[in-house]
Amino acid sequence: MSHELSEPVHRYGRQWTVTGYGIEALDGMYHVPFSDIPDDEAARPGWLNDLCRRYGTDGGDLAAALKAARSIQAVEQPRQRPP
């Protein structure tokens, strides 16, 4: 199963992709918007634990997607702040 990914695609992984929306599973089953991705690298959101426990999740690819999404957030956030 596959689906149309949100544009732009920032990182294309084996199972998890970082898009303009956030983190998307290539099978179309799971989507995590940027608003649900904490900036703090020490933070471990509940959705991350849930996805890591899911059978068949490539934890390394998900961790790489999360890291890439956080780096994109760090670049994008200053532009989103009002003047």
PyMOL Python script that loads the backbone (N, CA, C, O; Angstrom):
from pymol import cmd

cmd.read_pdbstr("""\
ATOM      1  N   MET A   1       0.844  -1.163   0.000  1.00  0.00           N
ATOM      2  CA  MET A   1       0.000   0.000   0.000  1.00  0.00           C
ATOM      3  C   MET A   1       0.899   1.240   0.000  1.00  0.00           C
ATOM      4  O   MET A   1       1.916   1.272   0.694  1.00  0.00           O
ATOM      5  N   SER A   2       0.529   2.242  -0.768  1.00  0.00           N
ATOM      6  CA  SER A   2       1.272   3.494  -0.772  1.00  0.00           C
ATOM      7  C   SER A   2       0.274   4.633  -0.907  1.00  0.00           C
ATOM      8  O   SER A   2      -0.904   4.411  -1.184  1.00  0.00           O
ATOM      9  N   HIS A   3       0.747   5.828  -0.713  1.00  0.00           N
ATOM     10  CA  HIS A   3      -0.115   6.997  -0.839  1.00  0.00           C
ATOM     11  C   HIS A   3       0.696   8.166  -1.361  1.00  0.00           C
ATOM     12  O   HIS A   3       1.923   8.111  -1.430  1.00  0.00           O
ATOM     13  N   GLU A   4      -0.001   9.210  -1.722  1.00  0.00           N
ATOM     14  CA  GLU A   4       0.659  10.431  -2.171  1.00  0.00           C
ATOM     15  C   GLU A   4       1.254  11.129  -0.954  1.00  0.00           C
ATOM     16  O   GLU A   4       0.571  11.351   0.045  1.00  0.00           O
ATOM     17  N   LEU A   5       2.517  11.467  -1.051  1.00  0.00           N
ATOM     18  CA  LEU A   5       3.184  12.174   0.043  1.00  0.00           C
ATOM     19  C   LEU A   5       2.940  13.666  -0.084  1.00  0.00           C
ATOM     20  O   LEU A   5       2.792  14.194  -1.186  1.00  0.00           O
ATOM     21  N   SER A   6       2.899  14.342   1.061  1.00  0.00           N
ATOM     22  CA  SER A   6       2.792  15.797   1.064  1.00  0.00           C
ATOM     23  C   SER A   6       4.080  16.382   0.512  1.00  0.00           C
ATOM     24  O   SER A   6       5.159  15.819   0.693  1.00  0.00           O
ATOM     25  N   GLU A   7       3.957  17.497  -0.151  1.00  0.00           N
ATOM     26  CA  GLU A   7       5.133  18.182  -0.698  1.00  0.00           C
ATOM     27  C   GLU A   7       5.546  19.300   0.233  1.00  0.00           C
ATOM     28  O   GLU A   7       4.695  19.843   0.937  1.00  0.00           O
ATOM     29  N   PRO A   8       6.786  19.657   0.267  1.00  0.00           N
ATOM     30  CA  PRO A   8       7.922  19.002  -0.364  1.00  0.00           C
ATOM     31  C   PRO A   8       8.385  17.811   0.465  1.00  0.00           C
ATOM     32  O   PRO A   8       8.113  17.735   1.663  1.00  0.00           O
ATOM     33  N   VAL A   9       9.080  16.890  -0.174  1.00  0.00           N
ATOM     34  CA  VAL A   9       9.688  15.770   0.531  1.00  0.00           C
ATOM     35  C   VAL A   9      11.102  16.198   0.914  1.00  0.00           C
ATOM     36  O   VAL A   9      11.934  16.472   0.049  1.00  0.00           O
ATOM     37  N   HIS A  10      11.365  16.251   2.215  1.00  0.00           N
ATOM     38  CA  HIS A  10      12.671  16.682   2.725  1.00  0.00           C
ATOM     39  C   HIS A  10      13.635  15.512   2.891  1.00  0.00           C
ATOM     40  O   HIS A  10      14.837  15.648   2.665  1.00  0.00           O
ATOM     41  N   ARG A  11      13.098  14.371   3.284  1.00  0.00           N
ATOM     42  CA  ARG A  11      13.923  13.174   3.512  1.00  0.00           C
ATOM     43  C   ARG A  11      13.085  11.962   3.142  1.00  0.00           C
ATOM     44  O   ARG A  11      11.957  11.807   3.610  1.00  0.00           O
ATOM     45  N   TYR A  12      13.638  11.119   2.310  1.00  0.00           N
ATOM     46  CA  TYR A  12      12.942   9.911   1.890  1.00  0.00           C
ATOM     47  C   TYR A  12      13.656   8.723   2.497  1.00  0.00           C
ATOM     48  O   TYR A  12      14.776   8.400   2.102  1.00  0.00           O
ATOM     49  N   GLY A  13      13.011   8.063   3.465  1.00  0.00           N
ATOM     50  CA  GLY A  13      13.627   6.928   4.145  1.00  0.00           C
ATOM     51  C   GLY A  13      13.097   5.604   3.637  1.00  0.00           C
ATOM     52  O   GLY A  13      12.338   5.554   2.669  1.00  0.00           O
ATOM     53  N   ARG A  14      13.503   4.536   4.295  1.00  0.00           N
ATOM     54  CA  ARG A  14      13.047   3.190   3.910  1.00  0.00           C
ATOM     55  C   ARG A  14      11.575   2.998   4.234  1.00  0.00           C
ATOM     56  O   ARG A  14      10.845   2.361   3.474  1.00  0.00           O
ATOM     57  N   GLN A  15      11.133   3.555   5.374  1.00  0.00           N
ATOM     58  CA  GLN A  15       9.763   3.361   5.826  1.00  0.00           C
ATOM     59  C   GLN A  15       9.104   4.686   6.223  1.00  0.00           C
ATOM     60  O   GLN A  15       7.882   4.821   6.161  1.00  0.00           O
ATOM     61  N   TRP A  16       9.918   5.656   6.629  1.00  0.00           N
ATOM     62  CA  TRP A  16       9.423   6.936   7.137  1.00  0.00           C
ATOM     63  C   TRP A  16      10.014   8.081   6.332  1.00  0.00           C
ATOM     64  O   TRP A  16      11.210   8.095   6.040  1.00  0.00           O
ATOM     65  N   THR A  17       9.171   9.037   5.979  1.00  0.00           N
ATOM     66  CA  THR A  17       9.564  10.164   5.149  1.00  0.00           C
ATOM     67  C   THR A  17       9.212  11.461   5.861  1.00  0.00           C
ATOM     68  O   THR A  17       8.189  11.553   6.540  1.00  0.00           O
ATOM     69  N   VAL A  18      10.065  12.456   5.699  1.00  0.00           N
ATOM     70  CA  VAL A  18       9.788  13.780   6.250  1.00  0.00           C
ATOM     71  C   VAL A  18       9.326  14.661   5.098  1.00  0.00           C
ATOM     72  O   VAL A  18      10.030  14.838   4.104  1.00  0.00           O
ATOM     73  N   THR A  19       8.129  15.208   5.256  1.00  0.00           N
ATOM     74  CA  THR A  19       7.511  16.017   4.211  1.00  0.00           C
ATOM     75  C   THR A  19       7.153  17.395   4.759  1.00  0.00           C
ATOM     76  O   THR A  19       7.467  17.722   5.903  1.00  0.00           O
ATOM     77  N   GLY A  20       6.507  18.178   3.945  1.00  0.00           N
ATOM     78  CA  GLY A  20       6.027  19.477   4.393  1.00  0.00           C
ATOM     79  C   GLY A  20       4.994  19.365   5.492  1.00  0.00           C
ATOM     80  O   GLY A  20       4.768  20.334   6.217  1.00  0.00           O
ATOM     81  N   TYR A  21       4.361  18.217   5.637  1.00  0.00           N
ATOM     82  CA  TYR A  21       3.369  17.974   6.684  1.00  0.00           C
ATOM     83  C   TYR A  21       4.027  17.601   7.999  1.00  0.00           C
ATOM     84  O   TYR A  21       3.609  18.059   9.062  1.00  0.00           O
ATOM     85  N   GLY A  22       5.055  16.772   7.927  1.00  0.00           N
ATOM     86  CA  GLY A  22       5.719  16.239   9.120  1.00  0.00           C
ATOM     87  C   GLY A  22       6.375  14.913   8.773  1.00  0.00           C
ATOM     88  O   GLY A  22       7.102  14.811   7.784  1.00  0.00           O
ATOM     89  N   ILE A  23       6.118  13.902   9.587  1.00  0.00           N
ATOM     90  CA  ILE A  23       6.647  12.559   9.338  1.00  0.00           C
ATOM     91  C   ILE A  23       5.494  11.701   8.823  1.00  0.00           C
ATOM     92  O   ILE A  23       4.425  11.639   9.431  1.00  0.00           O
ATOM     93  N   GLU A  24       5.734  11.048   7.697  1.00  0.00           N
ATOM     94  CA  GLU A  24       4.703  10.200   7.103  1.00  0.00           C
ATOM     95  C   GLU A  24       5.261   8.806   6.851  1.00  0.00           C
ATOM     96  O   GLU A  24       6.395   8.651   6.398  1.00  0.00           O
ATOM     97  N   ALA A  25       4.448   7.792   7.152  1.00  0.00           N
ATOM     98  CA  ALA A  25       4.820   6.417   6.818  1.00  0.00           C
ATOM     99  C   ALA A  25       4.581   6.214   5.324  1.00  0.00           C
ATOM    100  O   ALA A  25       3.574   6.665   4.779  1.00  0.00           O
ATOM    101  N   LEU A  26       5.510   5.536   4.678  1.00  0.00           N
ATOM    102  CA  LEU A  26       5.368   5.300   3.244  1.00  0.00           C
ATOM    103  C   LEU A  26       4.161   4.441   2.904  1.00  0.00           C
ATOM    104  O   LEU A  26       3.651   4.504   1.785  1.00  0.00           O
ATOM    105  N   ASP A  27       3.697   3.634   3.863  1.00  0.00           N
ATOM    106  CA  ASP A  27       2.529   2.800   3.588  1.00  0.00           C
ATOM    107  C   ASP A  27       1.216   3.567   3.735  1.00  0.00           C
ATOM    108  O   ASP A  27       0.142   3.016   3.495  1.00  0.00           O
ATOM    109  N   GLY A  28       1.302   4.841   4.130  1.00  0.00           N
ATOM    110  CA  GLY A  28       0.108   5.671   4.256  1.00  0.00           C
ATOM    111  C   GLY A  28      -0.679   5.482   5.533  1.00  0.00           C
ATOM    112  O   GLY A  28      -1.731   6.097   5.705  1.00  0.00           O
ATOM    113  N   MET A  29      -0.188   4.640   6.436  1.00  0.00           N
ATOM    114  CA  MET A  29      -0.945   4.313   7.640  1.00  0.00           C
ATOM    115  C   MET A  29      -0.783   5.341   8.763  1.00  0.00           C
ATOM    116  O   MET A  29      -1.696   5.512   9.570  1.00  0.00           O
ATOM    117  N   TYR A  30       0.342   6.013   8.828  1.00  0.00           N
ATOM    118  CA  TYR A  30       0.608   6.915   9.955  1.00  0.00           C
ATOM    119  C   TYR A  30       1.162   8.236   9.459  1.00  0.00           C
ATOM    120  O   TYR A  30       1.981   8.283   8.541  1.00  0.00           O
ATOM    121  N   HIS A  31       0.696   9.318  10.088  1.00  0.00           N
ATOM    122  CA  HIS A  31       1.145  10.668   9.761  1.00  0.00           C
ATOM    123  C   HIS A  31       1.308  11.421  11.076  1.00  0.00           C
ATOM    124  O   HIS A  31       0.418  11.388  11.926  1.00  0.00           O
ATOM    125  N   VAL A  32       2.415  12.083  11.242  1.00  0.00           N
ATOM    126  CA  VAL A  32       2.660  12.877  12.442  1.00  0.00           C
ATOM    127  C   VAL A  32       2.924  14.311  11.989  1.00  0.00           C
ATOM    128  O   VAL A  32       3.940  14.572  11.344  1.00  0.00           O
ATOM    129  N   PRO A  33       2.026  15.248  12.315  1.00  0.00           N
ATOM    130  CA  PRO A  33       2.243  16.625  11.880  1.00  0.00           C
ATOM    131  C   PRO A  33       3.398  17.273  12.637  1.00  0.00           C
ATOM    132  O   PRO A  33       3.715  16.875  13.758  1.00  0.00           O
ATOM    133  N   PHE A  34       4.024  18.273  12.020  1.00  0.00           N
ATOM    134  CA  PHE A  34       5.118  18.979  12.673  1.00  0.00           C
ATOM    135  C   PHE A  34       4.702  19.507  14.041  1.00  0.00           C
ATOM    136  O   PHE A  34       5.525  19.571  14.954  1.00  0.00           O
ATOM    137  N   SER A  35       3.435  19.885  14.192  1.00  0.00           N
ATOM    138  CA  SER A  35       2.970  20.426  15.469  1.00  0.00           C
ATOM    139  C   SER A  35       3.049  19.409  16.608  1.00  0.00           C
ATOM    140  O   SER A  35       3.060  19.800  17.775  1.00  0.00           O
ATOM    141  N   ASP A  36       3.104  18.119  16.295  1.00  0.00           N
ATOM    142  CA  ASP A  36       3.214  17.068  17.316  1.00  0.00           C
ATOM    143  C   ASP A  36       4.645  16.609  17.565  1.00  0.00           C
ATOM    144  O   ASP A  36       4.876  15.696  18.358  1.00  0.00           O
ATOM    145  N   ILE A  37       5.607  17.238  16.893  1.00  0.00           N
ATOM    146  CA  ILE A  37       7.010  16.859  17.048  1.00  0.00           C
ATOM    147  C   ILE A  37       7.673  17.856  17.988  1.00  0.00           C
ATOM    148  O   ILE A  37       7.837  19.024  17.637  1.00  0.00           O
ATOM    149  N   PRO A  38       8.059  17.400  19.196  1.00  0.00           N
ATOM    150  CA  PRO A  38       8.681  18.328  20.143  1.00  0.00           C
ATOM    151  C   PRO A  38      10.069  18.759  19.679  1.00  0.00           C
ATOM    152  O   PRO A  38      10.813  17.978  19.085  1.00  0.00           O
ATOM    153  N   ASP A  39      10.402  20.027  19.966  1.00  0.00           N
ATOM    154  CA  ASP A  39      11.719  20.558  19.609  1.00  0.00           C
ATOM    155  C   ASP A  39      12.829  19.919  20.427  1.00  0.00           C
ATOM    156  O   ASP A  39      13.941  19.723  19.938  1.00  0.00           O
ATOM    157  N   ASP A  40      12.520  19.599  21.663  1.00  0.00           N
ATOM    158  CA  ASP A  40      13.503  19.082  22.606  1.00  0.00           C
ATOM    159  C   ASP A  40      13.882  17.648  22.250  1.00  0.00           C
ATOM    160  O   ASP A  40      13.027  16.763  22.224  1.00  0.00           O
ATOM    161  N   GLU A  41      15.164  17.424  21.977  1.00  0.00           N
ATOM    162  CA  GLU A  41      15.615  16.077  21.604  1.00  0.00           C
ATOM    163  C   GLU A  41      15.458  15.074  22.742  1.00  0.00           C
ATOM    164  O   GLU A  41      15.375  13.869  22.503  1.00  0.00           O
ATOM    165  N   ALA A  42      15.417  15.569  23.982  1.00  0.00           N
ATOM    166  CA  ALA A  42      15.255  14.675  25.130  1.00  0.00           C
ATOM    167  C   ALA A  42      13.800  14.229  25.285  1.00  0.00           C
ATOM    168  O   ALA A  42      13.523  13.225  25.942  1.00  0.00           O
ATOM    169  N   ALA A  43      12.882  14.968  24.687  1.00  0.00           N
ATOM    170  CA  ALA A  43      11.456  14.624  24.791  1.00  0.00           C
ATOM    171  C   ALA A  43      11.156  13.393  23.947  1.00  0.00           C
ATOM    172  O   ALA A  43      11.604  13.285  22.805  1.00  0.00           O
ATOM    173  N   ARG A  44      10.402  12.478  24.513  1.00  0.00           N
ATOM    174  CA  ARG A  44       9.989  11.267  23.787  1.00  0.00           C
ATOM    175  C   ARG A  44       8.461  11.233  23.800  1.00  0.00           C
ATOM    176  O   ARG A  44       7.851  10.756  24.757  1.00  0.00           O
ATOM    177  N   PRO A  45       7.857  11.740  22.737  1.00  0.00           N
ATOM    178  CA  PRO A  45       6.389  11.803  22.705  1.00  0.00           C
ATOM    179  C   PRO A  45       5.757  10.418  22.705  1.00  0.00           C
ATOM    180  O   PRO A  45       6.364   9.447  22.252  1.00  0.00           O
ATOM    181  N   GLY A  46       4.542  10.338  23.213  1.00  0.00           N
ATOM    182  CA  GLY A  46       3.821   9.069  23.291  1.00  0.00           C
ATOM    183  C   GLY A  46       3.663   8.394  21.943  1.00  0.00           C
ATOM    184  O   GLY A  46       3.754   7.170  21.848  1.00  0.00           O
ATOM    185  N   TRP A  47       3.425   9.183  20.888  1.00  0.00           N
ATOM    186  CA  TRP A  47       3.249   8.579  19.562  1.00  0.00           C
ATOM    187  C   TRP A  47       4.509   7.854  19.116  1.00  0.00           C
ATOM    188  O   TRP A  47       4.426   6.857  18.399  1.00  0.00           O
ATOM    189  N   LEU A  48       5.690   8.345  19.535  1.00  0.00           N
ATOM    190  CA  LEU A  48       6.941   7.690  19.158  1.00  0.00           C
ATOM    191  C   LEU A  48       7.040   6.318  19.818  1.00  0.00           C
ATOM    192  O   LEU A  48       7.416   5.339  19.174  1.00  0.00           O
ATOM    193  N   ASN A  49       6.704   6.255  21.090  1.00  0.00           N
ATOM    194  CA  ASN A  49       6.701   4.963  21.792  1.00  0.00           C
ATOM    195  C   ASN A  49       5.718   3.996  21.143  1.00  0.00           C
ATOM    196  O   ASN A  49       6.026   2.819  20.959  1.00  0.00           O
ATOM    197  N   ASP A  50       4.532   4.498  20.798  1.00  0.00           N
ATOM    198  CA  ASP A  50       3.515   3.646  20.173  1.00  0.00           C
ATOM    199  C   ASP A  50       3.994   3.095  18.833  1.00  0.00           C
ATOM    200  O   ASP A  50       3.818   1.912  18.543  1.00  0.00           O
ATOM    201  N   LEU A  51       4.598   3.958  18.020  1.00  0.00           N
ATOM    202  CA  LEU A  51       5.071   3.506  16.709  1.00  0.00           C
ATOM    203  C   LEU A  51       6.251   2.547  16.828  1.00  0.00           C
ATOM    204  O   LEU A  51       6.383   1.620  16.029  1.00  0.00           O
ATOM    205  N   CYS A  52       7.110   2.768  17.823  1.00  0.00           N
ATOM    206  CA  CYS A  52       8.255   1.857  18.008  1.00  0.00           C
ATOM    207  C   CYS A  52       7.813   0.472  18.444  1.00  0.00           C
ATOM    208  O   CYS A  52       8.487  -0.514  18.144  1.00  0.00           O
ATOM    209  N   ARG A  53       6.689   0.380  19.151  1.00  0.00           N
ATOM    210  CA  ARG A  53       6.170  -0.920  19.591  1.00  0.00           C
ATOM    211  C   ARG A  53       5.381  -1.623  18.493  1.00  0.00           C
ATOM    212  O   ARG A  53       5.110  -2.820  18.590  1.00  0.00           O
ATOM    213  N   ARG A  54       5.016  -0.893  17.464  1.00  0.00           N
ATOM    214  CA  ARG A  54       4.228  -1.450  16.365  1.00  0.00           C
ATOM    215  C   ARG A  54       5.066  -2.485  15.622  1.00  0.00           C
ATOM    216  O   ARG A  54       6.225  -2.234  15.292  1.00  0.00           O
ATOM    217  N   TYR A  55       4.488  -3.622  15.369  1.00  0.00           N
ATOM    218  CA  TYR A  55       5.185  -4.683  14.646  1.00  0.00           C
ATOM    219  C   TYR A  55       5.608  -4.182  13.274  1.00  0.00           C
ATOM    220  O   TYR A  55       4.804  -3.608  12.540  1.00  0.00           O
ATOM    221  N   GLY A  56       6.853  -4.397  12.933  1.00  0.00           N
ATOM    222  CA  GLY A  56       7.351  -4.047  11.620  1.00  0.00           C
ATOM    223  C   GLY A  56       7.920  -2.646  11.497  1.00  0.00           C
ATOM    224  O   GLY A  56       8.398  -2.269  10.427  1.00  0.00           O
ATOM    225  N   THR A  57       7.880  -1.867  12.572  1.00  0.00           N
ATOM    226  CA  THR A  57       8.430  -0.515  12.501  1.00  0.00           C
ATOM    227  C   THR A  57       9.951  -0.569  12.450  1.00  0.00           C
ATOM    228  O   THR A  57      10.592  -1.245  13.256  1.00  0.00           O
ATOM    229  N   ASP A  58      10.503   0.137  11.510  1.00  0.00           N
ATOM    230  CA  ASP A  58      11.955   0.280  11.400  1.00  0.00           C
ATOM    231  C   ASP A  58      12.345   1.422  12.339  1.00  0.00           C
ATOM    232  O   ASP A  58      12.292   2.592  11.959  1.00  0.00           O
ATOM    233  N   GLY A  59      12.733   1.078  13.554  1.00  0.00           N
ATOM    234  CA  GLY A  59      13.043   2.065  14.577  1.00  0.00           C
ATOM    235  C   GLY A  59      14.177   2.999  14.195  1.00  0.00           C
ATOM    236  O   GLY A  59      14.133   4.188  14.510  1.00  0.00           O
ATOM    237  N   GLY A  60      15.184   2.480  13.526  1.00  0.00           N
ATOM    238  CA  GLY A  60      16.306   3.309  13.096  1.00  0.00           C
ATOM    239  C   GLY A  60      15.879   4.340  12.061  1.00  0.00           C
ATOM    240  O   GLY A  60      16.315   5.491  12.108  1.00  0.00           O
ATOM    241  N   ASP A  61      15.037   3.933  11.136  1.00  0.00           N
ATOM    242  CA  ASP A  61      14.554   4.850  10.110  1.00  0.00           C
ATOM    243  C   ASP A  61      13.622   5.897  10.722  1.00  0.00           C
ATOM    244  O   ASP A  61      13.656   7.061  10.325  1.00  0.00           O
ATOM    245  N   LEU A  62      12.792   5.491  11.683  1.00  0.00           N
ATOM    246  CA  LEU A  62      11.905   6.430  12.367  1.00  0.00           C
ATOM    247  C   LEU A  62      12.721   7.447  13.166  1.00  0.00           C
ATOM    248  O   LEU A  62      12.404   8.636  13.160  1.00  0.00           O
ATOM    249  N   ALA A  63      13.768   6.986  13.852  1.00  0.00           N
ATOM    250  CA  ALA A  63      14.635   7.897  14.608  1.00  0.00           C
ATOM    251  C   ALA A  63      15.326   8.889  13.679  1.00  0.00           C
ATOM    252  O   ALA A  63      15.463  10.064  14.019  1.00  0.00           O
ATOM    253  N   ALA A  64      15.761   8.427  12.516  1.00  0.00           N
ATOM    254  CA  ALA A  64      16.404   9.316  11.539  1.00  0.00           C
ATOM    255  C   ALA A  64      15.403  10.335  11.001  1.00  0.00           C
ATOM    256  O   ALA A  64      15.755  11.496  10.793  1.00  0.00           O
ATOM    257  N   ALA A  65      14.167   9.914  10.775  1.00  0.00           N
ATOM    258  CA  ALA A  65      13.131  10.834  10.304  1.00  0.00           C
ATOM    259  C   ALA A  65      12.826  11.882  11.369  1.00  0.00           C
ATOM    260  O   ALA A  65      12.649  13.058  11.051  1.00  0.00           O
ATOM    261  N   LEU A  66      12.765  11.464  12.622  1.00  0.00           N
ATOM    262  CA  LEU A  66      12.510  12.401  13.717  1.00  0.00           C
ATOM    263  C   LEU A  66      13.639  13.423  13.822  1.00  0.00           C
ATOM    264  O   LEU A  66      13.391  14.615  14.001  1.00  0.00           O
ATOM    265  N   LYS A  67      14.856  12.961  13.712  1.00  0.00           N
ATOM    266  CA  LYS A  67      16.009  13.867  13.762  1.00  0.00           C
ATOM    267  C   LYS A  67      15.964  14.862  12.603  1.00  0.00           C
ATOM    268  O   LYS A  67      16.208  16.053  12.795  1.00  0.00           O
ATOM    269  N   ALA A  68      15.655  14.377  11.413  1.00  0.00           N
ATOM    270  CA  ALA A  68      15.560  15.256  10.243  1.00  0.00           C
ATOM    271  C   ALA A  68      14.425  16.269  10.413  1.00  0.00           C
ATOM    272  O   ALA A  68      14.583  17.443  10.076  1.00  0.00           O
ATOM    273  N   ALA A  69      13.291  15.816  10.932  1.00  0.00           N
ATOM    274  CA  ALA A  69      12.153  16.722  11.138  1.00  0.00           C
ATOM    275  C   ALA A  69      12.501  17.809  12.143  1.00  0.00           C
ATOM    276  O   ALA A  69      12.134  18.969  11.957  1.00  0.00           O
ATOM    277  N   ARG A  70      13.206  17.443  13.205  1.00  0.00           N
ATOM    278  CA  ARG A  70      13.612  18.444  14.195  1.00  0.00           C
ATOM    279  C   ARG A  70      14.579  19.456  13.596  1.00  0.00           C
ATOM    280  O   ARG A  70      14.504  20.641  13.922  1.00  0.00           O
ATOM    281  N   SER A  71      15.475  19.021  12.736  1.00  0.00           N
ATOM    282  CA  SER A  71      16.412  19.965  12.116  1.00  0.00           C
ATOM    283  C   SER A  71      15.674  20.909  11.167  1.00  0.00           C
ATOM    284  O   SER A  71      16.034  22.081  11.051  1.00  0.00           O
ATOM    285  N   ILE A  72      14.658  20.410  10.498  1.00  0.00           N
ATOM    286  CA  ILE A  72      13.846  21.260   9.622  1.00  0.00           C
ATOM    287  C   ILE A  72      13.069  22.266  10.463  1.00  0.00           C
ATOM    288  O   ILE A  72      12.973  23.437  10.094  1.00  0.00           O
ATOM    289  N   GLN A  73      12.518  21.826  11.582  1.00  0.00           N
ATOM    290  CA  GLN A  73      11.802  22.738  12.482  1.00  0.00           C
ATOM    291  C   GLN A  73      12.722  23.850  12.969  1.00  0.00           C
ATOM    292  O   GLN A  73      12.309  25.006  13.050  1.00  0.00           O
ATOM    293  N   ALA A  74      13.951  23.512  13.291  1.00  0.00           N
ATOM    294  CA  ALA A  74      14.891  24.509  13.817  1.00  0.00           C
ATOM    295  C   ALA A  74      15.161  25.595  12.781  1.00  0.00           C
ATOM    296  O   ALA A  74      15.350  26.758  13.137  1.00  0.00           O
ATOM    297  N   VAL A  75      15.180  25.229  11.524  1.00  0.00           N
ATOM    298  CA  VAL A  75      15.409  26.199  10.456  1.00  0.00           C
ATOM    299  C   VAL A  75      14.142  27.002  10.168  1.00  0.00           C
ATOM    300  O   VAL A  75      14.207  28.208   9.928  1.00  0.00           O
ATOM    301  N   GLU A  76      13.004  26.339  10.191  1.00  0.00           N
ATOM    302  CA  GLU A  76      11.727  26.970   9.811  1.00  0.00           C
ATOM    303  C   GLU A  76      11.159  27.859  10.905  1.00  0.00           C
ATOM    304  O   GLU A  76      10.513  28.858  10.590  1.00  0.00           O
ATOM    305  N   GLN A  77      11.371  27.541  12.167  1.00  0.00           N
ATOM    306  CA  GLN A  77      10.715  28.275  13.257  1.00  0.00           C
ATOM    307  C   GLN A  77      11.016  29.770  13.271  1.00  0.00           C
ATOM    308  O   GLN A  77      10.093  30.558  13.479  1.00  0.00           O
ATOM    309  N   PRO A  78      12.256  30.201  13.062  1.00  0.00           N
ATOM    310  CA  PRO A  78      12.466  31.648  13.089  1.00  0.00           C
ATOM    311  C   PRO A  78      11.649  32.394  12.053  1.00  0.00           C
ATOM    312  O   PRO A  78      11.277  33.547  12.272  1.00  0.00           O
ATOM    313  N   ARG A  79      11.364  31.756  10.929  1.00  0.00           N
ATOM    314  CA  ARG A  79      10.557  32.394   9.884  1.00  0.00           C
ATOM    315  C   ARG A  79       9.089  32.473  10.272  1.00  0.00           C
ATOM    316  O   ARG A  79       8.364  33.336   9.776  1.00  0.00           O
ATOM    317  N   GLN A  80       8.639  31.581  11.156  1.00  0.00           N
ATOM    318  CA  GLN A  80       7.239  31.539  11.511  1.00  0.00           C
ATOM    319  C   GLN A  80       6.875  32.523  12.624  1.00  0.00           C
ATOM    320  O   GLN A  80       5.694  32.802  12.830  1.00  0.00           O
ATOM    321  N   ARG A  81       7.848  33.042  13.332  1.00  0.00           N
ATOM    322  CA  ARG A  81       7.564  33.976  14.414  1.00  0.00           C
ATOM    323  C   ARG A  81       7.122  35.322  13.852  1.00  0.00           C
ATOM    324  O   ARG A  81       7.677  35.802  12.864  1.00  0.00           O
ATOM    325  N   PRO A  82       6.119  35.928  14.487  1.00  0.00           N
ATOM    326  CA  PRO A  82       5.689  37.256  14.012  1.00  0.00           C
ATOM    327  C   PRO A  82       6.760  38.303  14.292  1.00  0.00           C
ATOM    328  O   PRO A  82       7.516  38.170  15.254  1.00  0.00           O
ATOM    329  N   PRO A  83       6.834  39.350  13.459  1.00  0.00           N
ATOM    330  CA  PRO A  83       7.866  40.385  13.647  1.00  0.00           C
ATOM    331  C   PRO A  83       7.675  41.190  14.913  1.00  0.00           C
ATOM    332  O   PRO A  83       8.465  42.090  15.198  1.00  0.00           O
TER     333      PRO A  83
END
""", "prot")
cmd.dss("prot")
cmd.show_as("cartoon", "prot")
cmd.util.cbc("prot")
cmd.orient("prot")
